[in-house]
Amino acid sequence: MKQYHAIGLMSGTSFDGLDIVYCCFKHNKHWDFNIIHSECVEYSKPWISKISKAKDLNAKDFLLLNKEYGHYLGEKVNFFIQNNKITELNCISSHGHTIFHEPNNGLTFQLGCGAAIASTTNKKVVSDFRKFDVSIGGQGAPLVPFGDEFLFNKYSYCLNLGGIANISYSEKETRIGGDITFANMASNYLAQKIGSDFDNNGEIAASGTVNNELLSQLNSNVFFKKKMPKSLAREDFENWFSTIFENNKKITIPDQLATLGLHLTNTISNSITNNKRDVLITGGGAHNKYWINLLKSKYKIECILPHKEIINFKEALIFAFLGVIRLESGTNVLSSVTGAKRDNIGGIIHFG
């Protein structure tokens, strides 16, 4: 029986924090996992500012920030290892923080230099999972469906409600998946306009009323008519999604949040393509009771909310798994999900 111990790092588009997990993976006919330790490191305001402004830096300052953030990640991992007295470790696997994602231009960049993480921790590091897939015509995203296929395949659908909502499922023994719309990124954006960091439990949305004209505008973009595979990025949010809300400022924020919730849940329901309605839901949006209640009551979806540790750390867990598969030189990126010319091996290994 094969056994690996790995640390996974995930920083999402919502700036919820840096997720760190220490996992054990075992393989005997199929893969099993155990999350041994987990932690979410909250970003300081200076770091949120640095990462948010990264896209506007000149080339030299951008590269310096990439190295600085890599050392920051390494330092946080060192504290995590020390605090949890971790002695067995095959690799650290880092997603980084996405700054640019324009696959149609052959461009994707996740901040957090792998070499800097390795030099800070003196451990083997796997990073930069997306670029090769983009270079062979793929979207470079989402990557989580690979983990869904091998670690969570007892569920008909796996839905992640992070900054961006993505879903995956198996169809004719092929994993299908993709991004479907904006979730926490849009909700946080609206909540912050009235002084809240986020819409706690969906309470603000629940106090609002759906605006049908706004709903029609949110549903109208051509992206929602595209078939899988497809992906979204911050650029899409800024270029065409957030502008819909900006053009409807007269609508109150509670009403905008209520309408966003109906758009999101309707888009999720439209992504469920057969009679099976059991959906594993993870990510920060799983705590949004307004969204979950809509999925249950209006769309009759069986919402499976796992243990809180899985809800909060599933993406970091799966990136730890992607790193393990990279150590085995195995395929860890599925063309059926990304649209690349072929399945491929993502991740660059740095030896600490």
ZANU-897195 format. One line per field, with one value per residue (C-alpha): residue number from 1; residue in three letters; x, y, z. Coordinates in nm, 4 decimals. Example, Ala and Ser with C-alpha at 12.3 -4.5 7.8 and 13.67 -1.06 7.14 Angstrom:
<selos>
i = c(1, 2)
aa = c(ALA, SER)
u = c(1.2300, 1.3670)
v = c(-0.4500, -0.1060)
w = c(0.7800, 0.7140)
</selos>
This chain:
<selos>
i = c(1, 2, 3, 4, 5, 6, 7, 8, 9, 10, 11, 12, 13, 14, 15, 16, 17, 18, 19, 20, 21, 22, 23, 24, 25, 26, 27, 28, 29, 30, 31, 32, 33, 34, 35, 36, 37, 38, 39, 40, 41, 42, 43, 44, 45, 46, 47, 48, 49, 50, 51, 52, 53, 54, 55, 56, 57, 58, 59, 60, 61, 62, 63, 64, 65, 66, 67, 68, 69, 70, 71, 72, 73, 74, 75, 76, 77, 78, 79, 80, 81, 82, 83, 84, 85, 86, 87, 88, 89, 90, 91, 92, 93, 94, 95, 96, 97, 98, 99, 100, 101, 102, 103, 104, 105, 106, 107, 108, 109, 110, 111, 112, 113, 114, 115, 116, 117, 118, 119, 120, 121, 122, 123, 124, 125, 126, 127, 128, 129, 130, 131, 132, 133, 134, 135, 136, 137, 138, 139, 140, 141, 142, 143, 144, 145, 146, 147, 148, 149, 150, 151, 152, 153, 154, 155, 156, 157, 158, 159, 160, 161, 162, 163, 164, 165, 166, 167, 168, 169, 170, 171, 172, 173, 174, 175, 176, 177, 178, 179, 180, 181, 182, 183, 184, 185, 186, 187, 188, 189, 190, 191, 192, 193, 194, 195, 196, 197, 198, 199, 200, 201, 202, 203, 204, 205, 206, 207, 208, 209, 210, 211, 212, 213, 214, 215, 216, 217, 218, 219, 220, 221, 222, 223, 224, 225, 226, 227, 228, 229, 230, 231, 232, 233, 234, 235, 236, 237, 238, 239, 240, 241, 242, 243, 244, 245, 246, 247, 248, 249, 250, 251, 252, 253, 254, 255, 256, 257, 258, 259, 260, 261, 262, 263, 264, 265, 266, 267, 268, 269, 270, 271, 272, 273, 274, 275, 276, 277, 278, 279, 280, 281, 282, 283, 284, 285, 286, 287, 288, 289, 290, 291, 292, 293, 294, 295, 296, 297, 298, 299, 300, 301, 302, 303, 304, 305, 306, 307, 308, 309, 310, 311, 312, 313, 314, 315, 316, 317, 318, 319, 320, 321, 322, 323, 324, 325, 326, 327, 328, 329, 330, 331, 332, 333, 334, 335, 336, 337, 338, 339, 340, 341, 342, 343, 344, 345, 346, 347, 348, 349, 350, 351, 352)
aa = c(MET, LYS, GLN, TYR, HIS, ALA, ILE, GLY, LEU, MET, SER, GLY, THR, SER, PHE, ASP, GLY, LEU, ASP, ILE, VAL, TYR, CYS, CYS, PHE, LYS, HIS, ASN, LYS, HIS, TRP, ASP, PHE, ASN, ILE, ILE, HIS, SER, GLU, CYS, VAL, GLU, TYR, SER, LYS, PRO, TRP, ILE, SER, LYS, ILE, SER, LYS, ALA, LYS, ASP, LEU, ASN, ALA, LYS, ASP, PHE, LEU, LEU, LEU, ASN, LYS, GLU, TYR, GLY, HIS, TYR, LEU, GLY, GLU, LYS, VAL, ASN, PHE, PHE, ILE, GLN, ASN, ASN, LYS, ILE, THR, GLU, LEU, ASN, CYS, ILE, SER, SER, HIS, GLY, HIS, THR, ILE, PHE, HIS, GLU, PRO, ASN, ASN, GLY, LEU, THR, PHE, GLN, LEU, GLY, CYS, GLY, ALA, ALA, ILE, ALA, SER, THR, THR, ASN, LYS, LYS, VAL, VAL, SER, ASP, PHE, ARG, LYS, PHE, ASP, VAL, SER, ILE, GLY, GLY, GLN, GLY, ALA, PRO, LEU, VAL, PRO, PHE, GLY, ASP, GLU, PHE, LEU, PHE, ASN, LYS, TYR, SER, TYR, CYS, LEU, ASN, LEU, GLY, GLY, ILE, ALA, ASN, ILE, SER, TYR, SER, GLU, LYS, GLU, THR, ARG, ILE, GLY, GLY, ASP, ILE, THR, PHE, ALA, ASN, MET, ALA, SER, ASN, TYR, LEU, ALA, GLN, LYS, ILE, GLY, SER, ASP, PHE, ASP, ASN, ASN, GLY, GLU, ILE, ALA, ALA, SER, GLY, THR, VAL, ASN, ASN, GLU, LEU, LEU, SER, GLN, LEU, ASN, SER, ASN, VAL, PHE, PHE, LYS, LYS, LYS, MET, PRO, LYS, SER, LEU, ALA, ARG, GLU, ASP, PHE, GLU, ASN, TRP, PHE, SER, THR, ILE, PHE, GLU, ASN, ASN, LYS, LYS, ILE, THR, ILE, PRO, ASP, GLN, LEU, ALA, THR, LEU, GLY, LEU, HIS, LEU, THR, ASN, THR, ILE, SER, ASN, SER, ILE, THR, ASN, ASN, LYS, ARG, ASP, VAL, LEU, ILE, THR, GLY, GLY, GLY, ALA, HIS, ASN, LYS, TYR, TRP, ILE, ASN, LEU, LEU, LYS, SER, LYS, TYR, LYS, ILE, GLU, CYS, ILE, LEU, PRO, HIS, LYS, GLU, ILE, ILE, ASN, PHE, LYS, GLU, ALA, LEU, ILE, PHE, ALA, PHE, LEU, GLY, VAL, ILE, ARG, LEU, GLU, SER, GLY, THR, ASN, VAL, LEU, SER, SER, VAL, THR, GLY, ALA, LYS, ARG, ASP, ASN, ILE, GLY, GLY, ILE, ILE, HIS, PHE, GLY)
u = c(0.0000, 0.1307, 0.1240, 0.2079, 0.2008, 0.1544, 0.0752, -0.1661, -0.1831, -0.4776, -0.5474, -0.8778, -1.0214, -1.2287, -0.9254, -1.0748, -0.7185, -0.4435, -0.5718, -0.3113, -0.3799, -0.1623, -0.2992, -0.2247, -0.3103, -0.3208, -0.3658, -0.4819, -0.6972, -0.8399, -0.7307, -0.8257, -0.7384, -0.7255, -0.6902, -0.4651, -0.4196, -0.5764, -0.5581, -0.6755, -0.4248, -0.5996, -0.4303, -0.3203, -0.4528, -0.1068, -0.0971, -0.4512, -0.3459, -0.0268, -0.1992, -0.4936, -0.2619, -0.0239, -0.1848, -0.0895, 0.2812, 0.5656, 0.7498, 1.0358, 0.8141, 0.5781, 0.8623, 0.9852, 0.6351, 0.6129, 0.9327, 0.8241, 0.4884, 0.6624, 0.8796, 0.5666, 0.3995, 0.7109, 0.7211, 0.3563, 0.4223, 0.7232, 0.5041, 0.2386, 0.4925, 0.6444, 0.3120, 0.1771, 0.5071, 0.4999, 0.7876, 0.6650, 0.6293, 0.6677, 0.5826, 0.4265, 0.1782, 0.0878, -0.1852, -0.0718, -0.2990, -0.4311, -0.3419, -0.3901, -0.6082, -0.6615, -0.6411, -0.7642, -0.4396, -0.2364, -0.1856, -0.2319, -0.0264, -0.0519, 0.1483, 0.3845, 0.7254, 0.7695, 1.1462, 1.1046, 0.8723, 1.1256, 1.4216, 1.2324, 1.1077, 1.3898, 1.1139, 1.0108, 0.7517, 0.5114, 0.3631, 0.2545, -0.0116, -0.1933, 0.0545, 0.1259, -0.2431, -0.2940, 0.0047, -0.1681, -0.4974, -0.6655, -0.8312, -0.5892, -0.8947, -1.0693, -0.8257, -1.0297, -1.2460, -0.9463, -0.9640, -1.3429, -1.3006, -1.0667, -1.1552, -1.5253, -1.6694, -1.9525, -2.1439, -2.3279, -2.2102, -1.9371, -2.0075, -1.7553, -1.8916, -1.5754, -1.5146, -1.6215, -1.8694, -1.7586, -1.9140, -1.8013, -1.9668, -1.9064, -2.0792, -2.0152, -1.7045, -1.5631, -1.5229, -1.6986, -1.6584, -1.6093, -1.6771, -2.0412, -2.0737, -1.9496, -2.0346, -1.8496, -1.6550, -1.9802, -2.1495, -1.8515, -1.8253, -2.1855, -2.1742, -1.8652, -2.0588, -2.2605, -1.9697, -1.9754, -1.6815, -1.9274, -2.2940, -2.2886, -2.5105, -2.6776, -2.8748, -2.8567, -2.9712, -3.2557, -3.3798, -3.4007, -3.6379, -3.5434, -3.5383, -3.6432, -3.4855, -3.1493, -3.1881, -3.2430, -2.9267, -2.7199, -2.8434, -2.7916, -2.4151, -2.3089, -2.0844, -2.3869, -2.4845, -2.1406, -2.1005, -1.8328, -1.5392, -1.5214, -1.3591, -1.3954, -1.1487, -1.1250, -1.0922, -1.4393, -1.5836, -1.4381, -1.5092, -1.8705, -2.0230, -1.9666, -2.0613, -2.4187, -2.4490, -2.2791, -2.5366, -2.8176, -2.7121, -3.0669, -3.1486, -3.0727, -2.7848, -3.0162, -3.2204, -2.9034, -2.7805, -3.1177, -3.1112, -2.7507, -2.8570, -3.1361, -2.9044, -2.6435, -2.8793, -3.0605, -2.7250, -2.6347, -2.9673, -2.9170, -2.5793, -2.7395, -2.8022, -2.9792, -3.2273, -2.9641, -2.9894, -2.7327, -2.4723, -2.1698, -2.1310, -1.8061, -1.6333, -1.7223, -2.0548, -2.1734, -2.2294, -2.4675, -2.8062, -2.9952, -2.8256, -2.8606, -3.2289, -3.2979, -3.1241, -3.3315, -3.6724, -3.6913, -3.4761, -3.5261, -3.1544, -3.0258, -2.7572, -2.4923, -2.2898, -1.9942, -1.7874, -1.6821, -1.3179, -1.4094, -1.6311, -1.3500, -1.0410, -1.1450, -0.9554, -0.6341, -0.6778, -0.7111, -0.4059, -0.2089, -0.3391, -0.2416, 0.1111, 0.1249, 0.0179, 0.2828, 0.5489, 0.4333, 0.4596, 0.0925, -0.1756, -0.3380, -0.5109, -0.8104, -0.8679, -1.2397, -1.2494, -1.0005, -1.0491, -0.6782, -0.5567, -0.4861, -0.4753, -0.1511, 0.0791, 0.0666, 0.3116, 0.6786, 0.8857, 1.1353, 1.3744, 1.4355)
v = c(0.0000, 0.3427, 0.6178, 0.9879, 1.2821, 1.6218, 1.9816, 2.1681, 2.5470, 2.7327, 3.1043, 3.1825, 3.4803, 3.5887, 3.6679, 3.4528, 3.3655, 3.1135, 2.7582, 2.5071, 2.1349, 1.8408, 1.5200, 1.1523, 0.9766, 0.5974, 0.3937, 0.0327, -0.0185, 0.3283, 0.6484, 0.7357, 1.0511, 1.1880, 1.5542, 1.5469, 1.9208, 2.2291, 2.6048, 2.9207, 3.2057, 3.5403, 3.7908, 4.1203, 4.4359, 4.5127, 4.1697, 4.2047, 4.5404, 4.4001, 4.1055, 4.3152, 4.5654, 4.3051, 4.3180, 4.6844, 4.6500, 4.6873, 4.3694, 4.4017, 4.4857, 4.2032, 3.9505, 4.0848, 4.0458, 3.6924, 3.6044, 3.7888, 3.6119, 3.2771, 3.3408, 3.4447, 3.1138, 2.9255, 3.1042, 3.0223, 2.6579, 2.6525, 2.7798, 2.5219, 2.2380, 2.3524, 2.4079, 2.0682, 1.8820, 1.7406, 1.5044, 1.3039, 1.5068, 1.4086, 1.7469, 2.0877, 2.1556, 2.5186, 2.6583, 3.0187, 3.3194, 3.3802, 3.7274, 3.6830, 3.4229, 3.4796, 3.1330, 3.2685, 3.4692, 3.1723, 3.3462, 3.2389, 3.3346, 3.2233, 3.4392, 3.2608, 3.1508, 2.7767, 2.8116, 3.0690, 2.8340, 2.5511, 2.7627, 2.8883, 2.5467, 2.3223, 2.0891, 1.9529, 2.1860, 2.1353, 2.4531, 2.6161, 2.3618, 2.5547, 2.6868, 2.3715, 2.2978, 2.6522, 2.6071, 2.3109, 2.4906, 2.4311, 2.6671, 2.5648, 2.5428, 2.4103, 2.1528, 2.0395, 1.7963, 1.5611, 1.5247, 1.4946, 1.1959, 1.0044, 1.1249, 1.2211, 1.0020, 0.8605, 1.1859, 1.2539, 1.6168, 1.8110, 2.1831, 2.4327, 2.7704, 2.9763, 3.3161, 3.1414, 2.8527, 2.5395, 2.1979, 1.8546, 1.5192, 1.1952, 1.1297, 0.8099, 0.7415, 1.0853, 1.3642, 1.6803, 2.0120, 2.3832, 2.7221, 2.8233, 3.1750, 3.4064, 3.3252, 3.4717, 3.7156, 3.8835, 3.8504, 3.9993, 4.2787, 4.3816, 4.3358, 4.5543, 4.8419, 4.8650, 4.8113, 4.4320, 4.2097, 3.9461, 3.8481, 3.6394, 3.3319, 3.5096, 3.7250, 4.0423, 3.8566, 3.6970, 4.0443, 4.1556, 4.1012, 3.9627, 4.2214, 4.0475, 4.3022, 4.2667, 3.8891, 3.8930, 4.0990, 3.8644, 3.5622, 3.7152, 3.6849, 3.4417, 3.2621, 3.0963, 2.9404, 2.7816, 2.4114, 2.2651, 2.2957, 2.6667, 2.8863, 3.2304, 3.4752, 3.8075, 3.9723, 3.8447, 3.9735, 4.3198, 4.3383, 4.2262, 4.0851, 4.3585, 4.6256, 4.4907, 4.5842, 4.9190, 4.9963, 4.9218, 5.1291, 5.2368, 4.8811, 4.8327, 4.6069, 4.3559, 4.3317, 4.2931, 4.0166, 3.8413, 3.8571, 3.7331, 3.4348, 3.3410, 3.3799, 3.1591, 2.8836, 2.8822, 2.8468, 2.5581, 2.3865, 2.4260, 2.2515, 1.9373, 1.7329, 1.4187, 1.2938, 1.2486, 1.5449, 1.4667, 1.7430, 1.7652, 2.1361, 2.2833, 2.6213, 2.9336, 2.9683, 2.6446, 2.8566, 3.0891, 2.9706, 3.1819, 3.0005, 2.6554, 2.7079, 2.8168, 2.5060, 2.2851, 2.4499, 2.5971, 2.3501, 2.0332, 1.9641, 1.7250, 1.9444, 1.7375, 1.9510, 1.7481, 1.8007, 2.1649, 2.0721, 1.9379, 2.2392, 2.4810, 2.2933, 2.0673, 2.2732, 2.2749, 1.8998, 1.8396, 2.0493, 1.8378, 1.5359, 1.6913, 1.7340, 1.3694, 1.2550, 1.4875, 1.3129, 0.9890, 1.1562, 1.0737, 1.2614, 1.5164, 1.7523, 1.6292, 1.7600, 1.6807, 1.9542, 2.2089, 2.1632, 2.0989, 1.8853, 1.5974, 1.4969, 1.6209, 1.6462, 1.9801, 2.1151, 2.2091, 2.0364, 2.2381, 2.0461, 2.2174)
w = c(0.0000, -0.0984, 0.1599, 0.1349, 0.3722, 0.2089, 0.2936, 0.0657, 0.0335, -0.1168, -0.1489, -0.3170, -0.4977, -0.1966, 0.0234, 0.3003, 0.4004, 0.3348, 0.3821, 0.5041, 0.5470, 0.6438, 0.4943, 0.4676, 0.1398, 0.1085, -0.2061, -0.2071, -0.5175, -0.4563, -0.2846, 0.0725, 0.2632, 0.6139, 0.7090, 1.0146, 1.0759, 0.9186, 0.9614, 0.7867, 0.8207, 0.7944, 0.5645, 0.7153, 0.5518, 0.4015, 0.2363, 0.1013, -0.0445, -0.1979, -0.3621, -0.4807, -0.6497, -0.7967, -1.1414, -1.1762, -1.0875, -1.3355, -1.4311, -1.1817, -0.8840, -0.9780, -0.9751, -0.6424, -0.4969, -0.6370, -0.4496, -0.1318, -0.1262, -0.1807, 0.1268, 0.3175, 0.2265, 0.3320, 0.6673, 0.7369, 0.6516, 0.8858, 1.1723, 1.0820, 1.0814, 1.4093, 1.5877, 1.4824, 1.5345, 1.1810, 1.1061, 0.8050, 0.4851, 0.1194, -0.0295, 0.0044, -0.2741, -0.3414, -0.5639, -0.5157, -0.5566, -0.9076, -1.0374, -1.4134, -1.5808, -1.9511, -2.1109, -2.4449, -2.4513, -2.3269, -1.9926, -1.6327, -1.3287, -0.9689, -0.7274, -0.4876, -0.6182, -0.5610, -0.5384, -0.2598, -0.0688, -0.1063, 0.0004, 0.3073, 0.4203, 0.2929, 0.1748, -0.1645, -0.3180, -0.6084, -0.7571, -1.0830, -1.1771, -1.4499, -1.7062, -1.9020, -1.9504, -2.0832, -2.3147, -2.4843, -2.5347, -2.1999, -1.9563, -1.6818, -1.4581, -1.2701, -1.1318, -0.8317, -1.0386, -1.0600, -0.6832, -0.7004, -0.9310, -0.7003, -0.3492, -0.3637, -0.6397, -0.4264, -0.4828, -0.8095, -0.8135, -0.6357, -0.6046, -0.4717, -0.3652, -0.3425, -0.4977, -0.8171, -0.8197, -1.0003, -1.0376, -1.1514, -1.2197, -1.4078, -1.7376, -1.9315, -1.7178, -1.8010, -1.5471, -1.6615, -1.4867, -1.5047, -1.3525, -1.3689, -1.2210, -0.9456, -0.5849, -0.2851, -0.5028, -0.6036, -0.2658, -0.0786, -0.3347, -0.2682, 0.1110, 0.1342, -0.0207, 0.3005, 0.5394, 0.5860, 0.4942, 0.3724, 0.3935, 0.7113, 0.6656, 0.3723, 0.6159, 0.4049, 0.0940, 0.2883, 0.3852, 0.0211, -0.2685, -0.6093, -0.8882, -1.2096, -1.4436, -1.2679, -1.2707, -1.6464, -1.6950, -1.4761, -1.6722, -2.0163, -2.0712, -2.3433, -2.0920, -1.9347, -2.2666, -2.3182, -2.2560, -2.0291, -2.0059, -1.9222, -1.6605, -1.5066, -1.3547, -1.1750, -1.5174, -1.6124, -1.2874, -1.3435, -1.7177, -1.7399, -1.4209, -1.1607, -1.4151, -1.4127, -1.0455, -1.1052, -1.3733, -1.1271, -0.8280, -0.7565, -0.6505, -0.2803, -0.1769, -0.0020, -0.3240, -0.5316, -0.2999, -0.3121, -0.6917, -0.7054, -0.4929, -0.7308, -1.0314, -0.8634, -0.7559, -1.0904, -1.2664, -1.0354, -1.1037, -1.4799, -1.4435, -1.3004, -1.6107, -1.4897, -1.2307, -0.9619, -0.7259, -0.4531, -0.4451, -0.2157, -0.1329, -0.0035, 0.0092, 0.2056, 0.0269, 0.1884, 0.5021, 0.3126, 0.4399, 0.1851, -0.1030, 0.0527, 0.1358, -0.2231, -0.3589, -0.1290, -0.1472, -0.4967, -0.6913, -0.4823, -0.4669, -0.2009, -0.0440, 0.1297, 0.3686, 0.4974, 0.8104, 0.8528, 0.7871, 0.4419, 0.3675, 0.4483, 0.3308, 0.0411, -0.2194, -0.0156, 0.0395, -0.3328, -0.4150, -0.1668, -0.3620, -0.6983, -0.5588, -0.4555, -0.8024, -0.9517, -0.7410, -0.9044, -1.2474, -1.2960, -1.4864, -1.2565, -1.5045, -1.7042, -2.0568, -2.0223, -1.7576, -1.8951, -2.2699, -2.3345, -2.6253, -2.3869, -2.0232, -1.8741, -1.5735, -1.3953, -1.1398, -1.1180, -0.8484, -0.6444, -0.4224, -0.0890)
</selos>
